[in-house]
Amino acid sequence: MALCKSAISAALLTAVLLAVPARADMSYVAGVTVPNNAPLRATEARITAGQSWTTNFFSGMASHGFNSMQGLLYQGKVTSANYPTSILPTSAGINLPSGVNNKVVGIPPSAAWPIAGFSLDTGDALTIGRSSILALQWLRIANGKAVPPTIEFNNGCPSSSWVSGPCGGLASPSATFTGSISGATLTVSGTVGAIVTGQWVVGAGVTDAQIAAFGTSGTTGTGGDGTYSVSGSQTVGPLPMTSESAAWRALNAIAPAVAAALPDALQKLASPTVYKSVLWVQGGSFDLTSITPTITEWTAMEAAYDALNLPGAGTTGMLYYLPIRAPNSDATTGSNAILGGVKFVRDNANGRTVGACPWYQWAFSGADNIHLGDYGTIREGECVALAEYVTEQEGTLFKPLWRALSGNITRSGQTLTVPFDRPVGSFFASASMAWMSDANDGIKVWPQMGFHVKRSGVDLTVTPTIVGMTVQLAIAETITPGDVLEVSYAYYGPGGPNPGPCSGVGGNLMMPGPASTLFPGKTINSWAWPFLESITA
């Protein structure tokens, strides 16, 4: 059985990125300056919500000879000693400066970029969200579509869910109250909702006050009325205040700054910006007691972004692209967070919730037990871009390769038949399901290709075979009528070390899609989503 690799080599990555072709008739593709007489171009904005940068960067794409920004992708500019390069970092939300310039910049090709030692702050550090938009732009180019300039930014914090984490989760304001600050102590009364450690206090005249751990310096608050220790020292209030996550605070600083930056005659960017989508890369709830917490949190997440009424979203709201994260490298099973995310997307009928790509099939960085490596980050971004392209360019809500929405798992003798839905989009109209298991795409041959059948908690011996849009599972042990069988895909696995080179759980089922625009010789595939269900034989 092949072993998973921690990352594709930098030399190979450089080679494939350098091989990306430029279109001579596209005046604003990489390395080509927009003519001074070019008209202003309508500008899209994309939000990446969550953690997609922590260990999966390597000095930015520019250091590999690929100019990730020029004409295709733009980034905000900030003023803060925390960010020496002045480019809004992909880690916006952790340490966002109090002031954000009304400036949008394109980064020109330069051997001196990024500045050594500040790869976290360059704004072109490698992320899933950044890669998805670049791949979307190249898919547009490859298929003769218009290529609007795009502003992409991240509002997130590591180790966070929607409601919890070191920055107070990722959520919109969770509490309103009457507050007063004297020195570094916040006194709260009339609380509606719950104050969370790590959140920021927002109110007239309040400056950079972040809530410390409950009980710090003898304070009494634990989420409701009481006293709290906050960063900085100031005197303000009593007056109406709210508490909100660092990620939401970042969003509320970035969005107005982007609006104020446009139109930009130099960059040929028109106003207003059209907010198109949110890519959620954080995963599900930390509460794993059932699937409900993830469904509840993702429902609240979409409602909160909709309530912002960002420019261009109109009355219909933005699109939400939701990948399914991989289990940790040392995991031997999936989780209720994964199953909750799958159910949320499959059951959602708002016409704006899109099932993007799972990422069990990519190698990890090897530095921890959860984050994708450089190659996997770009390939996951490409996979998300495929969902974006089908939904927005072909006008049909993308649905991935997943357990069929209608049609049961059936049994005939010793064989179970599992039906799958064909992915939506022209790229998959005549494609066939296949197994994929090379060291970079698919990682390895997973036990039973990722399929498991259990009876009374005991794994049965399964031989999977693809037949049309079904997978037939031949079971070695005798099955009798009335047996309760648990059938799954990409939910159980052998596990591995922590830190580790890949997920401990995975599978090999996919359907090949269009040619990759970033990696010659590769295709952008729709990978099968995990599932877990029980049937009676």
Sequence and secondary structure as in RCSB ss.txt:
>XXXX:A:sequence
MALCKSAISAALLTAVLLAVPARADMSYVAGVTVPNNAPLRATEARITAGQSWTTNFFSGMASHGFNSMQGLLYQ
GKVTSANYPTSILPTSAGINLPSGVNNKVVGIPPSAAWPIAGFSLDTGDALTIGRSSILALQWLRIANGKAVPPT
IEFNNGCPSSSWVSGPCGGLASPSATFTGSISGATLTVSGTVGAIVTGQWVVGAGVTDAQIAAFGTSGTTGTGGD
GTYSVSGSQTVGPLPMTSESAAWRALNAIAPAVAAALPDALQKLASPTVYKSVLWVQGGSFDLTSITPTITEWTA
MEAAYDALNLPGAGTTGMLYYLPIRAPNSDATTGSNAILGGVKFVRDNANGRTVGACPWYQWAFSGADNIHLGDY
GTIREGECVALAEYVTEQEGTLFKPLWRALSGNITRSGQTLTVPFDRPVGSFFASASMAWMSDANDGIKVWPQMG
FHVKRSGVDLTVTPTIVGMTVQLAIAETITPGDVLEVSYAYYGPGGPNPGPCSGVGGNLMMPGPASTLFPGKTIN
SWAWPFLESITA
>XXXX:A:secstr
     S   HHHHHHHHHT    TT TTSTT    TT   B  EEEEEES   SS  SS GGGGT  SSTTTEEE
EEE  TT TT B  TTTTTS  S EEEEEE     TT S TT GGGSS    HHHHHHHHHHHHHHHTT     E
EEEEE  SS  SS STTS S S  EEEEEEEEEEEEEEEEEEE   TT EEESTT  SEEB  TTGGG   SSSS
EEEEEEEEEEEEEEEEEEE HHHHHHHHHHHHHHHH SBTTTTB SS EEEEEEE S S S  SSSHHHHHHHHH
HHHHHHHT  TTTTTT  EEEEEE    TT SB  HHHHHHHHHHHH  SS EEEEEE TTS B SSSSS B HH
HHHHHHHHHHHHHHHHHHS S    SEE SSS  EEETTEEEEEEE  SSGGGSS   EE  BTTTB S  GGGG
EEEEETTEE  EEEEEETTEEEEEESS   TT EEEEEESSB     SS SS SS   EEE  SB SSSTT B  
EE   EEEEEE 
